[in-house]
Amino acid sequence: MIEEKEYLEKIKSIRKHLKEHLQENRYEHSISVSFSAIALAMAHGYDLQAAELAGLCHDCAKFMGKKELISACEREHIPLLPEYIAAPQVLHGIYGATYARKHFQIQNEEILSAIYYHTIGKPAMSLLEKIIYLADYIEVRRGYREELEEVRRVAFTNLDEAMYLALSQTIQYVEEKGQPLCTSSLEALRYYQARSEEAPEIQ
């Protein structure tokens, strides 16, 4: 845990950087995700500073285009599966962890991993990884949909069930759009299906 004064200065510096680099709606989304992450961390007994930092930084590389993200990953020797390149909407998370380490001096591997996996998910996610995945999904600026309200309700009592619901809805949306799916997301869906009592069997 960082000392309060140092921590507040760090948050202030990161917010300034994000405000200068992200579009306004993306910056406001990042602030909202950090608030949702704090709320979920309080509900599930996780470190509030780490949750806020991860939530604030989760989209830190969102301002970069596909080609720029691919080049950055290659330059930093970050492995890129073909399915990541085919689904450019996940690349900002893949590179975002490295961006946060380099630009914000974040060394906490739990925070960096939560940034990395916030778009694709994976089986057996850490507590912080689940908090950030769900905070990104349920934050208030996402608006209102009946199925989203269910995830919001469940997320504060059962993270695994909420992960199943969020992954199910996300994968359905991606399929309806005809976009490619990441293997990690499908594996995560099956994992959390097995951990959710109310989940129907996946073929």
N, C-alpha and C positions, 0 to 999 in steps of 0.2 A: 504494500500500500504506500502511495506517495504522500509526503507531508502535504497538508491542506493548501498552504500558500503556493507551493511548487505545482501542485495539481491544478489549482485554479488558473495559474499562469499558463499551464500547458493546454488546458481546455480553451482558454482565450486565444492562444496562438493558433491552435488547430482550427477553431471557428473562423478566424481571420483568413487563414489560408484557403479554407473551403469556400468562403464567401467570394474570394477573389478568383477562384478557378471554376466553380460549379455554376450552372444556371440557377436562377433564383429559386425556382420550384424544387430543384434537386437539393439545394442548400437547406431549404425549409423542411424538406423530407428528411434529411439527415439529422436535423435538430429534433424532429418529431420522433424518429427512430431511437435516438438516444434517450428521450424521455420514456418511451415504451420499454426500452431495455432496462432502465432503472426500475420501473414499476414491476416488471417480471422478475428482476433480480431480488427485489424486496419480497415478493411473493414466494420465491423459491430459495431464499437464503444464500444468495450469491453476492460476491463483492461488488458494491455499487460503482466504484470508480472504474473497474475493469469493464463492467457492462456499459457504462456511459461512454468510455473511450471507444470501445468496439462499435457501439451503435453510431457514434458520431463519425467514425472513420470508414464505415462499411462501404460507402460509395465514393471514397476519396479519389479513385481513378476513373470515375464515370465521365469526366470531361474529355477523355481520350477516345479517339476513333479506333475502329477495328484494326487498321493497318498499324497504327501507332502502338496499340496494345500488343499486337503480335510481335512487332519489332522489339518492344521493351522486354517482353518475355524471353525472346531469343537472346537479347543482349545480357540479360540476367541469368541465363541458363535455366529458365523455368520450364519444365517439361509441358508441352502442349499436345494433348491428344487430338487426333483429327476431329473428333466430335465437338471439342471446344471451339475449334476454328470454324466449324460448320454452324455453331450456335453462338454468334458473337456477343449475345446479350449476357453471357456468363463470364466473358473475359475480364471485365473490370474487377470482378472478385478475385480471379486467379492472380492478376497482377497487383491488385489493391493491397494485399498483405505486404508485398515487397515495397510498394510505394509508401505505406505507413511506416515501415521500418526505416526507410531512407530519409523521408521528409519530416517525420514526426518523432523519430528516435524511439519508437515503440519496440521494446525487446521482449515483451511478454508473449510467449508462444501461444498461449491460449487465445489471447486477443487476435493475434495474427491469423491463427487458424480459423477463428470465427469469421473474420473478414473473407478469407479465402473461400470458405464453404457456404457463404450466405446465399449464393445463387443456385448452387447445385445440390447441396446436402450430401449426406453419406450415411451409411449404417452406423449405429452406436455413436452418435454425436455426443460431444461433451456438453455439460450443462450450459456453458456460455455459448457454444455453437448453436444449441437449440434456442436459447434466449434471443440471439441476434437474428437467426432465420425467422423466428416468429415475430419479433419486434418489427422487422422490415415488412412483414406480411400484414400485421394488424394495425399499424400506426394510424392515427385518427384521420390523416389526410387521404387515406385510401377510400374514404367515403363509407357508404352503407350498402351492404348486400346481405341478404338473409344468411347465406352460407358463411360469409365473412364474420358476421356477428356470432355465429356458433364457434368459430375458431377463437375469437376474442374471449368468449365466455370460458371455454375449456382451457385456454392457455394459462390461466391463473391458478388452475387446480391440477392439471395433468398435462405436462409438456409432451409426453410421448403420444398421447391421443391427439393433441393439437398438431403435432408434427404430421401425423397420419392424415388428418383432415386437410392441412395446408398443402402437403405434397400431392394429395389426390386432386385437389382443386387446381393446383398449378399445372400438373401434368395433363389434366383434362383440357385446360386452356391452351397449352402448347400444342397438343394434338389437334385441337379444333382449328388452330391457326396454321396447321400443316408445317410446323417448325420441328427441327430435329430435337430429340430428347437425349440427355446425357445418361450414360449407364449408371453413374453414381446416384442420380436422382431416382432411377427405377429401383436400384438396390436399396436405397433409403426407404422408398415406399413399401417395399416388401418387408423390410426390417420392422418398420413401425406399424405395419398391418398386423404383424405377428404379436406386437406388444399392445395392441388396442383391442379391447374386448368387444367393442361394437363394430369393428371393421369387417366387411364382407371378405370372403376369401378371394385372393387374386390368382388368376389362372397363369 
